[in-house]
Amino acid sequence: MTKLIKIGTFAAFFATMNATAGTITEVTATPAAAIVDVTTEYSSEKVWRGSDVGANEAAATVTTDLELPAEIGLQLSADYSTVDGTTTSDEATDLTAVFSKSVSDYLLSLSYTWYSEGFDQSGDGGAQEVGLSVSKKVGPVNLTLTQYLAVEGDNNAYSELAGAYSSNFNVLPIELDFSARVGYLAQDSTFTHAEARISTDLPVIEGIVAQPFVAYSTDLGGEFIDNFSGDNFFGGVQFKRSF
């Protein structure tokens, strides 16, 4: 119950802050109204970059999308999560800013993320990293290649190739979302993991969408967090509300 109270308080607080920020931006800059999304999630396991951080993850994320001059997108997000960890920290907060711009058929993105618990999730100190991403749609599949560069801490020059595809195959009453990703440690020249995920959006009540999901992550040899890699089958559900 304490976890749920913390998550609910976090989501409500940041939703209010972001909605207010969106109103100010609209009045002063007037490019476009901010879009605020509040997401809560439960997952049977927290698997981050192929490492099993802990069980029974509960998380809340508030995301604000803004449009800046020169058709540059800015996304601000705050994420709070709790897990039943063993040697990892039970709580974590991440703050992220992502700038993006479309150039021809490509989407270029620059991100900055601050982690409260460090890359090893031990709680011994924070971490920061910058991400450089290039996305392109190839046929029906959206592909994204991201290279992360550590600003504080050591992320072993982690990089990731991700793909996403959605379809109802012309027979299903719902659309299925498929995603897959492969992690790579450039510093160690080794792959960390491959992960596949299936989900779908289901309207619950007006304005709220539920997204149940199942996922499988398999170890490819490299370890982003030492001694936390392995094969994991997990699932859960997200609830999303847009303002």
Secondary structure, DSSP 4 states (H G I P E B T S, - for coil): -HHHHHHHHHHHHHHHHHHHHHHHHHHHT-S---EEEEEEEEEEEEEETTEEEEEEEEEEEEEEEEEEGGGEEEEEEEEEEEEE-SSS-SEEEEEEEEEEEEETTEEEEEEEEEESSTTTTSSS--EEEEEEEEEEEETTEEEEEEEEEEEES--TTEEEEEEEEEE-TTT-SS-EEEEEEEEEETTTTEEEEEEEEEEE-EEEETTEEEEEEEEEEEE-S--SSTT-B--EEEEEEEEEEE-
